[in-house]
Amino acid sequence: MDFNETAEHGMLREAVRKIGLDFGHEYYVEKSKTDGRMGELWSAVAQAGFIGVNIPEEYGGGGMGLLELSMVGEELAAAGCPALLMVVSPAICGSVIAKHGTDEQKRTWLPKIAGAEDPAYKMAFAITEPDAGSNSHKLSTTATRDGDEYILRGTKYYISGVDEAQHMLVVTRTGVDENSGRGKLSLFVVDTDAPGLERTVIPMEICAPDKQYTLFFDEVRVPADRLIGAEHEGLRQVFTGLNPERVMGAAQGTGIARYALEKASAYAIDRQVWGVPIGMHQGLSHPLAIAKIEVEQARLMTQKAAWLYDTGGDAGEAANMAKYASAEASLKALDQAIQTHGGNGLATEYGLATLYGLTRLFRTAPVSREMVLNFVAQHSLGLPRSY
Ligand SMILES: Cc1cc2nc3c(=O)[nH]c(=O)nc-3n(C[C@H](O)[C@H](O)[C@H](O)COP(=O)(O)OP(=O)(O)OC[C@H]3O[C@@H](n4cnc5c(N)ncnc54)[C@H](O)[C@@H]3O)c2cc1C
């Protein structure tokens, strides 16, 4: 077992960090507050070949894996510029299409997701529905075959970045399993400007460039060749994307925590109120040290989950645990960094409270803390399920 990162990984991290720092957290905040997205940053990362680092080389990607993609996500967040849509476009959509798409679909979609055709390209992902919530078996957005098309009807909510994405991967119900009564699901790539598709923005208290939308599918027609892989196999297929989603969420959380702890340490060395640096008081240094330990635990767990995924192992348990550990550690680290800054911790200028909403989000999404605990209780401990 070798815990040293390769020289190539070191160079990848350094190159991504440089791009992130060139833009900086002020850019992130300005874009968030002016509704401006983060197009320039995304395109710069894509042009350097890092958005599609996990996409196979034959489709215009970097030919590496989820481990490297998680490094990209972590370094951007550590530079104060977390890119939420990396969780969605390359991690979920890229992984699902690379694994389950036909050869033709891979040739069509993967170079786009890799940013090889247009560095601004993004694919959104739509599974969550108002009435189904965490229970994907209850999804009620339907896709009905009509000749060489499918017709989509239903509602999705909290779908990120639909205004910035050219397409989205939509999870629909195409039938019902007679034995279990559960929905049979199918995945479609849908144009974000398709006729019949309406969207309304959901006002959020998160300082992030990417906006959240409710989507209304009113008889949206999609060509049959937009069905990814096989009909009714959507649930199995979507699971391919969920472990990368969790790993990327975890990587971004630990990146934010690194950013916060770096700022907190610098401030605690510099700031004096009783004639000594505030960092000398163990009331401040110990909570920061604990946060550092817990963030390193979460980073190791995240790297292990990514490695398991890339080497074909069962990454479910590791990805869920990493997501939990990272969400808790990053929120604690950010909170302690804010505390270290006294009143300044809540000022926009110090660039910490601006990340609170996003860091808090990781407890709820991409999968909630409770659903992770359900997974661990049932799959790791063999406990019976309550639902
Ligand atoms: C900023 C943001 C961005 C998002 N982006 C996307 C996106 O791009 N695409 C997308 O499809 N979705 C997206 N989501 C949706 C997100 O994945 C869901 O909000 C999340 O999975 C929780 O689902 P819910 O909101 O329906 O909560 P609910 O399912 O209604 O759950 C409410 C609460 O009950 C708990 N709960 C539910 N069932 C159980 C149970 N069996 N045991 C214990 N507790 C339970 C949950 O953990 C939660 O705390 C986004 C959400 C946000 C806020």
The ligand as an ORCA input file, in Angstrom:
! r2SCAN-3c Opt
* xyz 0 1
  C     -28.673     23.274     -3.793
  C     -29.240     21.955     -4.218
  C     -28.834     21.404     -5.417
  C     -29.393     20.204     -5.861
  N     -29.071     19.727     -7.116
  C     -29.750     18.670     -7.620
  C     -29.570     18.292     -8.991
  O     -28.789     18.890     -9.734
  N     -30.299     17.246     -9.459
  C     -31.186     16.572     -8.682
  O     -31.823     15.647     -9.188
  N     -31.385     16.907     -7.366
  C     -30.698     17.947     -6.834
  N     -30.893     18.328     -5.525
  C     -31.857     17.591     -4.696
  C     -31.207     16.819     -3.552
  O     -30.530     15.712     -4.037
  C     -32.337     16.488     -2.561
  O     -32.758     17.708     -1.971
  C     -31.891     15.510     -1.502
  O     -31.592     14.262     -2.079
  C     -32.988     15.306     -0.434
  O     -34.215     15.071     -1.030
  P     -35.503     15.968     -0.631
  O     -35.098     17.400     -0.679
  O     -36.655     15.583     -1.492
  O     -35.762     15.597      0.862
  P     -36.799     14.514      1.447
  O     -36.623     13.205      0.739
  O     -38.154     15.120      1.478
  O     -36.247     14.355      2.927
  C     -36.487     15.317      3.955
  C     -35.754     14.880      5.207
  O     -36.232     13.589      5.618
  C     -35.146     12.686      5.718
  N     -35.579     11.351      5.298
  C     -36.247     10.989      4.168
  N     -36.414      9.656      4.118
  C     -35.848      9.154      5.257
  C     -35.671      7.840      5.786
  N     -36.108      6.753      5.137
  N     -35.008      7.704      6.950
  C     -34.525      8.811      7.622
  N     -34.681     10.075      7.181
  C     -35.306     10.232      5.998
  C     -34.089     13.226      4.758
  O     -32.786     12.762      5.093
  C     -34.237     14.716      4.955
  O     -33.512     15.118      6.094
  C     -30.332     19.512     -5.056
  C     -30.707     20.058     -3.817
  C     -30.202     21.270     -3.402
  C     -30.683     21.854     -2.113
*
